[in-house]
Amino acid sequence: MKETLQPVRTGKDAPSRQYEYLILSLQPGEPAPLAYQRLREHAEYGKWELERSRLYFGGSRKYWLRRKVMRVERTLDIY
């Protein structure tokens, strides 16, 4: 199983993205219950939600998970 986290750029010139994405890829020979367990763990502990799942010809699968990007602003001014 392969997990890929797509980074979110920050800064002035970065586009305003509301979500970050995690892609889980499952090869045809790997057991599906293992993928379901990983999906449950990410959802419960990492606050990820399943956006899309796809079954490809040949038996490989891909799962796209997303979660909101939290933008934190400084509340205290330190001089």
N, C-alpha and C positions, 0 to 999 in steps of 0.2 A: 504494500500500500504506500502510496506517495502522497504527501501533504505539501501544498504550495500556498504560501501566504503572499498575497499581492500587496506590496507596500503602499502606504498612503503618503503622498508628498505633502509637506507642510511648508508654510512660509507665505510671503506676499504673492509670489507668482504661481502658486499651486492652485489648481482648480478646486472649487468648493465641492468636496465629496462628502456625502452623508454616510456612506457605508464602506467598510473594508471587507475583503473577500478572502475566504479560505477554500481551496479546491482540494478535494480528496479524490484520488484516482485509484481504481481497483482493477487489477489485471484479471483475465479470465480464470486462472487457476486458483485464485485466492478465495477463501470462504466468505460468503456474504454476511453471515452473522458477526464476523469480526468487524466489518465496515459499519454495521448497524450499532455495534457497541461503541465504536469510536465516535459516530454521529451523536449518540446519546450523551457521551462524556463531554463533547464539545458544547452541546446545547445546555447541559446542566451546569457545568463549571465555568465555561468560557463565555456564556451568554450569546452563543451563536444560534442562528435560525436557518433552517434549510430553505434555500431559495429555489433550487432547481436540481433535478437528478436526471441522468440520461443513461440509457442502456444502448451500447453501440453494437454493431454487427461483430460477431466473434466473441461476445460475452464480456467485454470490458465495460466498466461503469465509471461515471464521474458524478460527484456530488459537489454542488456549490453552496457554501454556507456564507452568511453575511451577518454583520453586527454593526450597530451604529458607531460612528466615530465620535468620541466625546471631546469637544473643544472646551478647554479650561482656560479661563481668563484670570489674570492676576487681580486680586482684590485689594491687596495692600501695596502702597507705594513705599519703597525703601530708598532713603536718601543717603 
